[in-house]
Amino acid sequence: MSLRYDATTSVRSIADRVPDAHGWYRRAPTVTFVGGDAVSGLLYGARPLRRSHHQSAASLVGSCRDAAGNAAEVTHRFQYDATALKLRKAEGGR
């Protein structure tokens, strides 16, 4: 009789590019979540995600599950602001 045992699975996140300036994204990144399991194999994993809000300290969550029923989850955090600057006329200015 053989015993089949798998107690692990993993998931990691990868952004499609580095932040635009000073750690901030001006255009939402696509974040891909990659799961792995060398013992029983992955049953399903998260797909690439894109944040669509205009301004926030954002986070996306990805997860996966292996064929043995183990689950893993990771949160990818980033700063995102796509709000255009609005110029104002200075007081006393021309």
N, C-alpha and C positions, 0 to 999 in steps of 0.2 A: 504494500500500500504506500502510495506517495502522498506527501502533504504539500499542497500548493499554498503559499503564503505571500501576500503583498500588503504592506502597511504604509506605502508611501506613494505620493505623486507630487508634482510641482508645477507651478505656473510663474511666468515672469512677464514683464511688460516692456515694450520697446516703442519709443516715439519715432515717427518717421523723419524727424529733423531736430536740431537743437533750437532753443529759444531764440527769438529775433533780437532782443536787446535786454541787457540787465536781468536775465532770468525770466522775461515775459515773452509770451507769444502774442503777436498781433493777428495772426490767422490760426485758427484752431488746428492743432496737430492731429494726425491719425495715430492712434495708439493700438498696437497689435499685441495680443496676449498669446504667448506660446506655452503650451502645456507639455509635460514630458512624464513618461513612466516606462522604465526599462523592464519591468517585471511582467505585468499583465497587459500593458498597452492602454492607450487612451481610448475612452469611449466617446467623449466629446470635449471640446474646448471652445473658448470664447473667440469671437470673430473680431476683426479690426473695428474700432469705434472712433468717431469724431465728435468732439464737443462743439455745440452749436450756440451756446449763450454768448452774448456780446461782452460781458464783463464779469469776471469772477476768479476767485481762487478755486480752480476746478479739480475734480477728481473723477476718475473712471475706474470701475471695478471689473475685473475679468476673473473667470473661474474655469476649472476643468474637473472632469471626473474620469477615473480609470475603470477598467473592466472589473476590478475587484470591489468597486464601490467607494474607494477613497476619493475625497474631494480636496481641492486646494483653491485658494483665492488670493488675489493681490490687488492692492489699490495703487493706481498711478496718479500722483498729484502734480499739478502744474499751475502756473499763473497765466491768466488769459485776459486780455483786454483789447477788443476790436473797436472801441468807441473812438471815433474821429475827434480830434481837438477842435474846439470852436474858438475862433479869435474874437476878442472884444475890443472895441475902441477904447483906448485909455482915456481916463477923465482928463480934460484940459488939452487933449491931443487933437491933432487935425486929421 
